[in-house]
Amino acid sequence: MTPPTAGPPAVIALIGNPNTGKSTLFNALTGLRQQTANYPGVTVEQHTGRITLAGETVTLVDLPGAYSLAAQSPDEMVAIDVLLGHVTDLPRPKAILAVVDATNLRRNLFLVSQLAELGLPLVVALNLWDVAESRGIRIDTGELARQFGATFVPVSASRGTGLDALRAALTSAMQAPAPTPLRVLPEISQAAADLGGRLRAAGSHLQDYEVERALIDVQGSAERRFEITAGAAFLGELANLRHRLGAGVSLAEAEATARYGLINAVVARTEQRAPREVTLSDRLDRITNHPVIGSVLFLLVMAAVFQAVFSWATPLMDLIAEATAVTGNAVRALLPEGALASLIVDGVIAGVGGVIVFLPQIMILFAFIIFLEDSGYMPRVAFMVDRLMRSVGLSGQSFIPMLSSFACAVPGIMATRVIPDRRDRLATILAAPFMTCSARLPVYALLISAFVPARHYLGGIVNLQGLVMLGLYMLGILGGVLTALLLKRTVLRGPTPTFMIELPPYRLPSWRSMLLKLTERGRVFLVRAGTVIFSVAILIWALAYFPRPAEIGETYATEREAIEASALSTVERDRGLSALHAAEGAAYLEQSWLGRLGQFVAPAFAPLGWDWKVSAAVIASFPAREVVIAVLGTIYSVGDQGDGTEGALRERLQSATRPDGTLVYTVPMAVGLLIFYVFCLQCAATIAVIRRETNSLRWPLFAWVYMTGLGYLGALLAFQIGS
């Protein structure tokens, strides 16, 4: 008899306001047992992890941050769908884990009061409990539990305290029966239940809570879903019911009044605060929020980051480069000369290894950004930048997606869903790709290390290469800001949005949580190098290696025999054979499919100072900009006929010459190439996500033409003026 198959693991939904430490708590509970995917039918990312409670494996779903269940964006709608069990292949949660900032109980309890109405066991993690205690805040968790029908557990996610008690509370919640839902607006809840019953009798699947949200949230996601599901007749009934219940007052206003009335009464009974003292966080805020001092401080912080990117990563990069060279030479020595050896050494090792060598710099940059985010500094920067953003028609709300774009434009663009106004969202989407993502970093690092002297100033504290890197990042920011200004003054003209943000207290980040985030970002980069870049490297190798005209081999074989039979000394003979070997490789490369393609497009890029090799590499890297490193590595390795692994790619670029003997990579040309990569939109994934998020082909096409045109113009001016 076949034993019954086990069903999917039970689900616990993790939800909370932004900046409450939700991600830190998620990482502390799940560790490395995490997965990232997309929810079915939408581009919203799904973060899940596994935890063990009483010997049973449970799936913890990390929902997008939200201040309430009044959904206005796709992110917030997904959170509602998970809580109500509407997501395919994801069972309805057995319990809810809400994360609350214990230092700001009044604001956080608004969401908790809504969650308590869902009829699911609710556990509330009072995070930042250590900070609350240091401020003299005392909270009666027992009274809170009685008022909301939930379990309140003090924790400090960054320090890992209170987690055992939290796991025990979750275990009990999983085994507990469904609680009696809280009813803050009983009349509205009853009316929604009556209407919901008639809807389901007519064939609708809407639950009572969804009907209640449709009643309260005018023009919100719940009302739009109600209209699609219920039809025109029930929509009219909804409007009449809303008018009758409101009696001249909007139901949203009535809800806010009722909830905060309950919350204020509960907080008055459960929370005691010592007299407010000026804290270190308050003193720091006077500096970081100052319009002048804060701006200068931000520039100094970012400058320090880029100094570290170059200074700290060099030893590891040298080690990886040496390992790549040794591996290539060892593989070449084991294999007979021919296509297979060239494929492995010149295609795979030179191509993929040329990108992986920049992993230390990328990890250092990510580590700093994660630290600044988790410490509470980045929300201050968003508040400070709001002044600048408002001058171009946006707000600090657009800064968070742009900040995410420094890692990758794809999640940055997806993060614009929190922006309610369509015009502001579009302007932010089109500005986000200008932010310097991690894919640009290898290109910047290669060209800067090759053509910017490693000069140090102020006793070695400041280096010129780091300053140039900072300048490129600032140029990208300037391009994005000016693009938003242009759009908001023309096709996307509209009022400037307001912006409010909760400034969390400064805190020392959890090193464990930081390490988990850093590991995940490094894994994404390596997977990209091992898939996209690997595939492109093999394709470019094939284009650069084939065809192999027989006449070239015959010509150089004759010359080789002549040199070997000559009376030259051993040193002169070896030098002549080496030069002949390199010339033969260059001749094969020039006649290859890649060489012919490069020569065909070269006239279009000649005003930029590019030769056919650079032109071919840039064209080949349009699907993913970091591929240009792999392509250049493959081109120069194949052209050198196997000698390329003996020197770093930057040395080959420095010595690359044209047929007339002049250098290809002059300083003006290299600066122009850097500017091209600052602006040019070379990322198929970014174009695809713009298409999905705007539901239009017009905007991704506009972005590609506009950004590529800016890149070409910038490279043209840099080369022509610099030359």
N, C-alpha and C positions, 0 to 999 in steps of 0.2 A: 504494500500500500504506500502510495506516495505521500510523504508528509506535507502538510499545508505550507505554502510559501509565506514567509513573513511579509507583512505590509510595509509601506513606507514609514520611516521614523516619524514619531510625533513632532509637532512644530511648536516652537515658542517664538513669538514676534517681539523684536527689540525695537523700541521707538522712544523718541525724546526730542526736546527742543534742540536746535543747533547750539554748539559750544557748551554742551553739558558733560562732555567726556564720553559720549555714546560709543564712538569708535574705539576709544581706549578700553572701555569695559568689554566690548565685543572681542577685541584682541586678547584681553586678559582671560576671558572665559574659554575661547576656542583655540588659542595658540595658532599652530600651523595648519590645523584642520579646517581650512577655509576654501571656498570655491567662489568664483565670480562668473556670472553668465548674464544673459538678458532675460527679462520677463517675456513670456510668449506674446508676440504681436506688437510689442513696443520696444523702444531702444533704451528703456530705463534699465540700469544695471542691477542685478540681483546678487547680493552678498550673503552667503550662507556659511555656517560653520557647524561643527559637531561638538556637542558636550555630552558628558556621561552623568546621568542622574540616577542614583540607586541602581546602578548596574545596567541601565537602559540608555541606549544612544538616542539623543534628541537633536533635531535640527534647529539651530538658532538663526533666524532670518533678521538681518540688519536692515530695517526700513529707512527710507530717506528721512532726514530731519524735518520736523514740522512743529509749528506753534499751536496748531489746532487741527481738527478733522474737517474744517471747512475747505475742501479741496478746490484749488484754483489752477493747478498745474498738473501735468502728467505724473510727476514724481509723487505728489500728494494723493492723486487718484489711485496710484498703484498701492500706496500704503493702505488706503481704505479697502481696496480689493483683497489684499492679503488678510486683513483683519476680519473681513466678512466671508472669506473662503471662496472668492470668485476667480482665483488664479489657477489655470490648468496645471495639473501635475504637482500641486502644492496643497496639501490638506489644510483645512481651517485650523488656526492655532488652538492648541489645548489651553494656552495661557498667554498672557501678555507681560513682558518685562519693560516697564517704563523707567527711563533714566531722568532724574530730577537733580537740578543744581540746588544743593541744600542751603546755599548762601542766598538764593533768590526764590524762596518757596512760593511766594504769591504769584509770580508770573508762571511758573512751571505747573502749578496745580490746575490751571485752566485746561490744559491737555489731559491731565489725569482725570479731571471730572468728566470729560467726554469719553475717555476710555472706560470709565466705570459704568457707563450706560450701555456697553456692548454685551453685557451678560457673560463675560469670560473671566476666569480667575485672573486677578491682577496683582502683580508684585512690583513694588516701586523701589528702585535703588536710589537712596538719597546719597548721591555722589558728592565729592568734595567735602565729605564730613569733617575731615581734618582741618580744612580751611575754615569751615563754619565754626568749629570749636575754637580755633585760634582767634576768631573775631568775637568770641563771647556769645555765640548763637546757641541756644538750647531748644531742642525740638522734642515734643512729646509724641513719639512714634505710635504709641498705643492709642492715643486719642485720634490721631490721623487715620489709623486703621479702622476704628469704629465709624468715623464719619464717611469714609469712602468705600468701606467694604473691601479693603485691600490690605496686603501685607507690606509694611514699610521697613526697609533694611538699610542701615547706615553702611556706606562703603566708601573707600578711596581707591578708585580704579588704578590711578597712576602708581600707588604704593602697594597695591595688591591686598589691602586690608578689607575684611568683611566679606570676602568672596565665598568662604565656606558657609557662612550664614545665609548668603544669597542663594547658593546652590541648594541648601536645605529648604529654603522657602520656595524655590522653584519646584523641588521634588514634591512638596506638600500641595502646591497649586496644581500640579499635573494630576494628582489623585483626588482633588477636591471636586465636589459637584458644582454645577454652574451657580454662581451667586445671584441674588436678586439685584437686577440692574438699578443703578442710581437714577432718580428722576428729578432733574433740576427744573424742567418745564413740563409738568405732568399733563397739562391740558393739550399742549402741542404734541406730546408723545402719544396721547390717546387718539387724537385726531389723525396722526400719521399712521397709527396701527389700524384704524378703521379704513382709511383709504388704501393702505397696503393690502388688507384682506380682500377688498374688492378688486384690486389690481391683479392679485394672484389668481383670483377666481376667473379673471378674464384672460389668463395665460401669461401674465408677466412674472418675472423671477425676482423683482425688486423686493428687498427686505424692508421691514418697518423703519430701520435706522436710515436707510438710503432715502426713503420717502420723507423722513423728518428733516434730513439735511437739504433735500430739494425744496422743502417748505421754507427753511430758514435762509439758505444761501442763494440769494437772487443772482441769476446768471452765472452761478458756479457750475462746477463739473457735474455735481449731483443733479441739478436741474436739467442740464443738457442731456444727461443719460435718461432722466425721467421722460423727457420729450421724445427721445428716440424709441424708448421701450413702450411707453404707455399710449402715445398717440395724442391727437389734438383734443379729443373730448376730455380726457383725464387732465390734460394740461390746463384747460380752462377751469376745471374743478379745482386744480391746485391753486390757481391764481385767486379764485373766489375764497377758498379756505384760508389762504394767506391774508387776504384783506379782512376777513371776518375775525381771525385770531389776533391780528395786529392792532385793530381798532385805532388806526391812525399812526401807529408806531411800527417801524420795521422790526421783523422778527429777529434779525441779527442784533439789533440794538437791545431788544428785550432779552435775548440770550446772554449778551455780554453783561447786562445789568444783573440778571439773576445769578449767573455763575460767579461774578466777582462779589456779589453780595454774600453768597455761600462761602467763597474762598476767604474773604475778609473776616467773616465770623469764625471760620475754622482756624485761620492763622492767629487771630487774637487769642484763641484758647490754647493753641499748641506751641506757639513760638515765643521765646523770650530773647531779647537782644540787649547786650550790654551797651552802654553809651558808645556811640560811633567814634572811633579813633582814626587818626590819619595813619594809613598803612604804607608800607613800602610800595605796594601796587598803586596807591593814590599818588605818591611822589613820582613814580615812573610815568604815570599817565600825564602829569603836568608837562613832562618832557616830550613823550612820544606823540601826544595830541597837539602840541604846539605847531602852528602852521609853518614856521620857519625852521625851528630847531628839530621838529619831528621829521621834516623833509630831508634836512641835512643828515640826520641820524640814519634814515632809511638808506640814503645813498652810501653812507659809510659802511653800514652793515652789508649791503650788497657788494660793495667793493672788497670788503674783507672776505666774503664768500668766494669771489672769483680769484682773489690772491691765493686762497687755499686750494682752489680747484687746480691751479697750475703747480703750486709749490709742493703740496702734499702728494699729488698723484704721480709725480715724475718717477720715483723709484719703482712703483708697481707697474707703471706703463713700460718702463725699460725692461723689467723682468718679463712681462708678457711678450714684448717685441722680440726679446732674445729667445724665449721659448718657441715662438712662432718660427724664427729663423732656423733654430736648431732642428725643430721638427721637420721643416721643409727640406733641409739638407739631408737629414737622415732618411726621409722617405725617397728622395731623389736617388740617393746612393743605393737603395734597395731595389729600385725598379729600373728596367731597361729604358733607355732614352726613347721617347715617342709620345703618342697622344695620351696614354694612361697616366704617365708620370707628370705630364704638363697639366692634365685635368686636376689631379690631386694637389699638386704643389702650387701651380700658378692660378688655378681656378678656386679650389676650396680653401686651401691654407692661406694663400695670399689674400683672397677676397674676404672671407669671413674673419680671418685673423686680423686683418687690417681694421675691422670695425670693433672687434672685441677688445682691442688694445685700449680703447677709450672708455671701457667700463669703469675703471677707477675714478676718472673725472666725473662721470655721470653719477656714480654712487655717492661721491662726496657732495655734489650739488644737491642731490635728493636728500641726503642726510641733513644738510643745513635747512632746506625748505621744510622738511618734516618737523625739525626742532622748532623753527620759528612758528609753524602752525600750531603745534601742540602746546607751546609755551604761552599762547595767548597773544603773541605780538602781531600776528597777521590780521586779526580783526581790527586792531588799532590802525594798521596801515590802510585797511579798507575804509575806516572812518576818516582818516586823514586824506586819502585819495579822493574821497567824495567831493571835496571842494574842486579838485581838478576835473573830475568826471562831469560835474554839473556844468562846467564851462563849455563842454562839448555836447551838452544835451542829454547826458546819461547820469547815472548816480553811482554811489559806492556799491550798489547791488550788482552792477556789471563787473566790479573788480574781482569778485570771487571766481566767476567763470574764467576771466582773463588770467587770474593767478593759477588756476588749474591747468591752463593752456601752456604754462611753462614746463609742465611735465609732458603733456600731449594735448593737442588741440581737440581731439575727439571727445574725451570726457569734459573738457572745458566748454565745448559747444553744447554738449548734452546738459551741462549744469545751467545753461541759460533758461531752462524750463521754469526756474523759480521766478523769473521776471514776468510779471503779469501782462504788461503792455506789449503788443505785438511789434510795434515799431522799435521800441527799445531793445526787444529781444533780437530782432533782425540786425540792428546796428551792432549789437554785441557779438552776434554770431560772425559777422563779416570782419570785425576787428580782432577777434580771438586768434585767428591763424597767424597774425603778425607777431604774437608773443613767441619768444625763442624757446621752442620745445627741445626735448632731449635729442631728437633726431638731427637737429642743427649743430648740436654741441661737438660731435666728432669732426664735422666739416670745419667749424671755427678753430678747433684745437689743432687740426692738421696744418691749416694755412697759417695760423698765428705762430705756431712753433717753428714753421719753416721759414717765414719771411719777416717776423717781428723779432728784433734782437732781445735776448733775455737780459735786459738791463734792470738794475735795481736802484732804488732811491731811498732816501731817509734811513740809511744804515741797513738796507736790505729788507725793510718792512714792505715796501711797495715795489712791485715789478711791472715793467711796461706791458708784458703780455697779458697780465690780469686786467690792466686798465683798458687795453684794446677790447678784451672780451666784454667788460662792463659796457664799453661804448657801443658794441654791437647789440647787446641786450637793450640798452636805452634807445637805440635807433629803431629797433623793432617796436618798442612801446610807443615811441613817437609816431611811427607809421600807423599803428592801430588807433591811437587817439585822434590823429588827424583824419583818418578814414571815418571814424564815428562822427566827427564834427561835420565832415562833408555830407555824409548821409543824413544826419539830423537837420542840416540846414537846407536840404533839397528833397529827395524822394521820400524820406522818412520823417518829415517835419512833424513835430508834435510837442506837447508840454514836457518840461523836465520832471521826471518822477521824483517822489520823495524817497528818503532812505532812512531806515532805522535799523540799528544793530545792537545786540547785547554784547557788551564788552566783558568777557569772562575775566576772572582774576588771573594775574600772572601765576604760573605754576611750573614746577620742574617736571618736564615730560617723563613718562614712563619709558625707560630704556628698552624694556621688553617690547612695548607697543611700537616704539620707533624701529626696532630691529625687524619686527614682523612686516611693517609697512615697507621698509627699505628692501627686505628680501623679496617681497612681492613685486616691487618696481624693477629690481634687478632681474628677476625671473622673466618678466614681460620683455625686457630688453634682450635677454639671451634667447628667448623663444623667437623673437623677431629676427635676431641674427641667424638663428638656426633654421629658420623657415624661409622667410621672404628673401633675406640677403643671400642665403645659401643657394636658393633657386636662381636668383638673378646672377649670382657669381658664375654658376655653371653655364647659364645661357650666354653670358658675356664671353666666357672663356671659349665656348663653341664658335661664337661669331668672330672672335679674335684669332682663333686657331685655324679655322677652315675658310676657304679651300687652301690646299698646299700645292701651288703650281710647281710642276716638275722642273720647269726651266730655271727657277730660282735655285732649287737644290743642286742642279747640275752645274750652274755657273759658279756657285760658291764651293762646290766640291772640287772643281778644277783649280780654283784659286788656293784652296786649302792644300791640295797636293803640291802646288808650286811652292808654297811657303815651307811645307815640311821637307821638300827636296832641296831647298836653298841652302846656302852656306852661312846663313845667319847664326849668330850665337843663340844659346838656349834662351836667354832672357829676351832677346829681340824676337825670336820665333814665337815664344809664348805670348808676348805682347801683340804680335801680329795676328796670331790665331784668335786671341780674345777679342780684338777689334773686329776681325772678320766674323766671328760668332755673333757679336752684337749687331753688326750690319745685316747679317742674314736674317736675324730675328726681326729687325725693323722692316726689312723688305717683305717678309712673309706677312707681318702685321698690316703693312700698307695695302697689300693685295687681298686681305681678308674681307669678309662681309662687313665686319665692323669698321674696318678702314675705309671701305667704299662708302658706307653710310656716313661716316664722319666727314669725309671729303665732300660729300654731296651737300651736307648742311653747313659746312665750315664757312662759306661766304656770308651767311646770315649773321654769324658770330664774329667774323673777322674784325669789325669795328670795335669789338670789346677786347681785342688782343688775344683771343683764343685760337689755338691751332685745332686741327681736326680731331686730335685725341681728346682734348678738353671738351670740344663740342659734342663728340660721341658720348663721353662720360656723362655730361649734363643731360643730354637727351635720354639716355638709358636710365637715369635716376629720377625721372619724373614720377613714377609710381611711389617712390619713397626716397626722400632726399639724402638720407644717410648712405644709400646704395652707391652714391658717387665715390665713396672711399673704396668700396669693394671693386667697383669698375676700374678706377684708376690703378688700384693694386694689380688687378688682372691684366690690364692693358700694358703696364710697364713691365710686369713679370714676363708676359708672353713676348714682348718686344725685346727683352734682354735674353731670351732663350735660356732661362733657368738660372741666371745669375742674380735675379732680383731679390732673392731672400737674403743675400749677404749684406744688404743695406736697407735702412728704414725707408719707407715710402717718401717721407719728406726729403730725404737726400736725393732720391731719384727726381723729385719735382724740382729741386734746386739746380740740378745739373741738366734738366731736359732742354734740348736745343731744337731749333728749326733747321731745315735743310741748309740755310745760309750760315749756320753756326751761332746765331743770336739766341739768347735765352728766351724761353717761352714764358716762364713765370717771373716777370719783373714785378717790382713792388706795386706800381699802378694797376697791373693786370690782376695781381693777387687781391688787392683792395677791392677792385671792381667785382671779382668773383665772390668775395665775402658779402658785399652789398647785395649782389644778386641773390644769394642764399638767405639774406635777412628778409627780403621781400617776397621772393618767388614762392608760389603755392605748389610745391612738389610733394604731394601726399594724396594718394588715391583714397585712403580711408577718410581723410578730412573732407574731401569733395563729396564722398558718399554720405557722410553724416550730415553735411549741409543740405544735401538733397532730401534726406529723410526728415530732418527737423523743419525745413521750410516747405516740404511737400511741393517742390517746384524745381524744374531744371534751370530756370532763369538765374536764380541766385548763385548756385555753384558755378555756372558758366561765367557769370559776371565776376565772381571772386577770382577764378582762375585767370581770366583775361586781364583783369585789373592788377592783380598782384604780380603776374608774370611781366606785364608791361612796365610796372614800377621797377622790378628787378633789372630788366634789360636797360631801362633808361639810367638807373643808378650806376650800373656797371659801365655803360657807355661814357657817362660823364667822368667817372673816376679814372678810366683809362686814358681818355682823350686829354683831359686837363692835366692828369699826372704825367703824361708822356711829353 
